[in-house]
Amino acid sequence: MTPSKVDTTLDHKSVGLHVENMQLGWDGRILIDGLSFEAPPLAWTCLLGESGVGKSTLLRTIADLVPIHPGAIVAGSDGKGLRGRIAYMAQQDLLLPWLTATENVALGARLRGEISDLAKVVGLLERTGIAGRADARVNEMSGGERQRVALARTLMEERPVVLMDEPFSALDAITRTQLQNLAFELLETRTVLMVTHDPFEALRLGQHIHIIRAGQNADHLPITPPGTPLRDPTDPSLRDTYHTIMYALSHRTGAAA
C-alpha cells in the first residue's frame, strides 16, 4: 500500500524554547535553582542528568502540567507563551486501553469536541508503520507498536514544540533504534526537547545536549556534538564528547574535563 501524503504544515511558526530561572524540587526539597537554557528551533535538544534531579518535572513544568515557581520564565524563542504550541510524549504511551489505535490517535480532537480528520489519522498510522494494527486495542499490541501509536498521536496534534520524556527507554535495542530513526524523520519540522538517561541516545539524536546536575545553584553543561544526527554513538570521533558527558554526570559541580 502506498502511504497517504500527510500535510506536515504547522499552524504555528517554528519556535524554540527559552527557560530562565527555573526551580526544580521534589518532596519539599529544592534540587536545583536558577536553571536557564535554550532549545533552538527545528532541532533536537537532549537533557541528561542523574536520576531524581528533576528532568521529568522540568518537562511537566514546561508543558504546564505542574505550577511554575514565581520568577521563572518559560516561553518560546519568540518571547510568546507556549500554551497551545506544545505536544507531550511520555515514557509510558498513555494510550486508552478500551480504544483502538485509530481512536487513540484521534483522541485529542475528540476531547476538544472537534471532528477528527480520519484521512490524516490513517496517513499517520501508515507513516509510523502501524496501519495494519489500526483496529487493534492496547492489550493486543507490543511495546513498540504502542509507542508508534503514541508517536502518531503526537504528530496528529501538529504542535511546533514536542516534549519527549524517555519515550524509547522501555524498548529493546533494535526497536529503540527503529523508533529513534522514525521519530527523527517525522519530527524534522518540530522543535524537540527530549529527556533521556542514555548518553548514547543523546549522542545519536541530540544536536544540542544539556547535562543538568543537582546543587544549590543551577549547574548545567551545554554540549554540541560533532557531526549531524543520526550519528553512530560508537564513532571514535564522538569519544571525547562521550567522556565529557560521563564526567559531567558523575561530578555534581565543577567544569567537565
C-alpha positions in Angstrom: 0.0 0.0 0.0 1.3 3.5 -0.9 1.3 5.7 2.2 -1.1 8.6 2.1 0.5 12.0 1.9 0.2 13.8 5.3 0.2 17.6 5.4 3.0 18.5 7.7 2.4 22.2 7.5 2.2 23.5 11.1 -0.4 26.0 12.2 2.3 27.9 14.2 5.5 29.4 13.2 8.6 27.3 14.1 9.7 28.3 17.6 12.3 27.2 20.1 12.2 27.1 23.9 13.5 29.6 26.4 13.8 28.6 30.1 15.0 31.0 32.6 15.4 30.9 36.4 13.7 27.5 36.8 13.5 25.9 40.2 13.2 22.1 40.4 12.4 20.2 43.6 10.8 17.0 45.0 9.0 16.3 48.2 9.7 19.8 49.6 13.4 19.6 48.8 14.9 22.0 46.2 17.2 20.1 43.8 18.4 23.0 41.6 17.6 26.6 41.5 18.0 29.2 38.7 18.2 26.8 35.8 18.3 28.5 32.4 18.8 27.1 28.9 17.7 27.4 25.3 16.4 24.8 22.9 16.8 26.1 19.4 14.0 25.9 16.8 13.8 22.9 14.4 16.5 21.0 16.4 16.7 18.1 18.8 17.9 19.2 22.3 18.6 16.3 24.7 18.5 16.7 28.5 20.7 14.3 30.6 21.1 14.2 34.4 21.3 11.9 37.3 18.2 10.1 38.5 16.0 12.3 40.6 17.5 15.6 39.5 14.1 16.7 38.2 14.3 16.2 34.4 10.7 14.9 34.1 9.5 17.6 36.5 11.1 20.1 34.2 9.3 18.8 31.1 6.0 18.7 33.0 6.5 22.3 34.1 7.3 23.4 30.6 4.1 21.6 29.4 2.1 23.5 32.1 1.2 20.3 33.9 2.7 21.4 37.2 2.9 25.0 38.5 5.9 27.2 37.7 7.6 28.8 40.6 7.5 32.7 40.8 10.2 34.4 38.9 10.7 31.6 36.4 10.2 32.2 32.7 9.1 29.5 30.2 8.4 30.9 26.7 9.0 30.4 23.1 12.2 31.8 21.5 9.9 34.5 20.0 9.1 35.7 23.5 5.5 34.5 23.4 3.8 31.9 25.6 3.7 28.2 24.8 0.1 27.4 25.5 -1.4 25.6 22.5 2.1 25.1 21.0 3.3 22.0 22.8 2.8 18.3 22.4 3.9 15.9 25.1 5.1 12.3 24.7 5.7 10.4 27.9 7.8 7.3 28.7 4.5 5.4 29.2 2.4 5.5 26.0 -0.7 6.7 27.9 -3.0 5.1 25.4 -6.5 4.4 26.5 -6.9 0.6 26.5 -10.5 0.5 25.5 -9.8 2.4 22.3 -8.3 1.2 19.1 -5.1 2.6 17.6 -7.2 4.8 15.3 -9.3 6.1 18.1 -6.2 6.8 20.3 -4.6 8.8 17.6 -7.7 10.8 17.1 -8.3 11.3 20.9 -7.1 14.9 21.1 -9.7 16.2 18.7 -12.4 14.1 20.4 -11.5 15.6 23.8 -11.7 19.1 22.3 -15.2 18.3 20.8 -13.8 18.5 17.2 -14.4 16.2 14.3 -11.3 14.1 13.6 -9.6 14.2 10.2 -9.8 10.4 9.6 -7.7 10.6 6.4 -4.9 12.3 8.4 -5.2 9.6 11.1 -4.9 6.9 8.5 -1.9 8.6 6.9 -0.1 9.0 10.2 -0.7 5.3 11.1 0.8 4.4 7.7 3.8 6.7 8.1 4.5 5.3 11.6 4.3 1.7 10.2 1.3 0.7 12.3 -1.6 0.9 9.7 -2.0 -2.9 9.9 -2.9 -2.6 13.6 -5.4 0.3 13.2 -8.3 -1.6 14.7 -6.2 -3.3 17.5 -6.5 -2.3 21.1 -3.6 -1.7 23.5 -3.6 -5.1 25.1 -3.2 -6.6 21.6 -0.1 -4.6 20.8 3.6 -4.9 21.6 5.5 -2.1 23.3 7.0 -0.9 20.0 3.6 -0.9 18.4 2.1 1.1 21.3 4.9 3.7 21.0 4.3 4.0 17.3 0.7 4.8 18.0 1.8 7.3 20.7 4.1 9.0 18.1 1.3 9.2 15.6 -0.9 10.8 18.2 1.8 13.3 19.0 2.1 14.2 15.3 -1.7 14.4 15.0 -1.6 17.4 17.3 0.6 19.4 14.9 2.3 21.5 17.6 5.7 23.1 16.8 7.3 22.1 20.1 7.4 18.4 21.2 8.5 17.4 24.7 9.6 13.7 25.0 10.2 12.1 28.3 12.4 8.9 27.7 9.9 7.7 25.1 12.1 4.8 23.9 13.7 3.6 27.2 11.4 0.6 27.7 12.0 -0.8 24.2 14.6 -3.4 23.2 17.7 -2.2 21.4 16.5 -2.9 17.8 13.0 -1.5 18.3 14.5 1.5 20.1 16.8 2.3 17.2 13.9 1.9 14.7 11.7 4.3 16.7 14.5 6.8 17.0 15.0 6.8 13.3 11.3 7.2 12.7 10.8 9.9 15.2 13.7 11.9 13.9 12.3 11.7 10.4 8.8 12.6 11.3 9.6 15.4 13.7 12.0 17.2 11.3 9.7 20.2 11.2 9.4 20.5 15.0 11.5 21.7 17.9 12.2 18.7 20.1 13.2 18.7 23.8 13.9 15.1 24.9 14.8 13.8 28.4 17.0 10.7 28.3 19.0 8.7 30.7 21.2 7.2 27.9 24.3 9.1 26.8 24.4 7.1 23.6 20.8 8.1 22.8 21.7 11.7 23.3 24.8 11.4 21.1 22.8 9.7 18.4 19.9 12.2 18.3 20.9 15.4 20.0 22.0 18.4 18.0 22.4 20.1 21.4 22.8 18.4 24.8 22.3 19.9 28.2 23.6 18.0 31.3 21.7 19.0 34.4 23.4 18.5 37.8 21.9 18.9 41.3 23.1 21.7 43.5 22.0 24.8 45.3 22.6 26.7 42.2 21.7 25.5 38.7 24.6 23.7 37.2 24.3 22.6 33.6 26.7 21.9 30.8 25.8 22.6 27.1 27.4 20.3 24.5 27.2 20.4 20.8 28.3 17.0 19.4 30.3 16.9 16.2 28.6 15.7 13.0 24.9 15.5 12.2 22.2 13.2 13.6 21.6 10.3 13.2 25.1 9.5 14.4 26.7 6.3 15.3 27.4 6.8 19.0 30.3 4.4 18.9 32.1 6.5 16.2 35.6 7.3 17.5 35.1 11.0 16.7 32.5 11.1 19.5 34.8 9.6 22.1 35.8 12.9 23.7 32.2 14.1 23.8 31.1 10.9 25.4 33.8 11.2 28.1 32.8 14.8 28.7 29.2 13.7 29.2 30.2 10.8 31.6 32.4 13.1 33.6 29.7 15.7 33.9 27.1 13.1 35.0 29.4 11.8 37.7 30.5 15.2 39.1 27.9 17.5 40.6 30.0 20.7 40.4 32.9 22.0 38.5 33.7 22.1 34.8 33.9 19.0 32.8 37.4 17.7 31.8 
